[in-house]
Amino acid sequence: MHLTAQAREVSLRALSDTEVRFVNGVSPSTESFVRALHGLAQSKAPVLIIGESGTGKSTLASEIHRISGGTIENMVPVNCGDPELELLRSESLHAGTVLFQQISQLSAAQQLTMLQRFFSAKDGNGASKPRLIASSRHTLNEDVRSGKFREDLYCRISGFCLCLPPLRQRKEDIPVLAQHFAAKFSALLGRPTELSQRVLQLFSEHSWPGNIRELEYAVRTIVAIGDENIALAAIRASGFKGIGDHAKVESLSLKQASREASRRAERELILNALSRTHWNRKRAARDLQISYKALLYKLKQIGIDNDPSLGVQG
């Protein structure tokens, strides 16, 4: 497939921005991956990674590429579902790695071109070819049987086949992954955050239909907001479901979280001002630099009764 320089730059940036290093978990399935990674990475055989959306297929591919000595600059992610995709010429890749994401979506014509350019003995005039890693959300056996996917291409791309289990089947890894994401976003946002046992317990009980990607967004929300109660409310408001439509769910939860955080901060400022002035509302209004009328309106909004002895209502 031919990828323009601009498209390649965007793809590389997207991969480096959204993917993280493969995290060593404690579940038996993760430990088996870790044991196999180094030997597999040293081989140049093609790898096929199978797993549900959000299980970390691109992350695992990046780890294989990294262990084999590659850098992000010579790994090219290719979205096979792109309707404007054209087959990339292998000689332009300088023996890096090509990651074919969702390879089952290649058309019949694209499959044939891929077979000819990457696996033909006549192609490349002796030049080394890139390592191929492909990913799919489902096994390709049925696609091969139905004729949707070429059997000869399938045999060539599946030198090694790795099946990533969904997060619900490796719950021992949830606390490890959650702490990893907390450290990552704490460093990025400059906001040190430790996840409480309550949150880790809640995470361990969740089924995570969106897998690791959903967990990452949940932890990022907690770190970004800085208040677990508000963050959890925002996460629940978004349905606490798999994040298939990233932009929609992310914007929804952040908008709700921002609004709730603003209300909480305003409430605390008002209560602090009232406490400092011994509930003298006129002095508190001056301290807050708002009108007396505005303060009374806000007191009504946040449910503070006129009688100080009653404190906060609701």
PEPE-V396117 format. One record per run of one state. SS is the DSSP state (A for helix, B for strand, O for the rest). FROM is the first residue (numbers start at 1). TO is the last residue. Records with the same first field share a line. If there is no record, write none. Layout:
SS = FROM-TO + FROM-TO
This chain:
O = 1-4 + 19-27 + 43-46 + 51-56 + 68-71 + 80-89 + 94-96 + 102-102 + 106-107 + 120-130 + 137-140 + 147-150 + 158-159 + 164-166 + 170-170 + 190-196 + 206-210 + 226-227 + 238-245 + 277-280 + 289-291 + 302-303 + 305-307 + 311-311 + 313-314
A = 5-18 + 28-42 + 57-67 + 72-74 + 90-93 + 103-105 + 108-119 + 141-146 + 151-157 + 167-169 + 171-189 + 197-205 + 211-225 + 228-237 + 246-276 + 281-288 + 292-301 + 308-310
B = 47-50 + 75-79 + 97-101 + 131-136 + 160-163 + 304-304 + 312-312
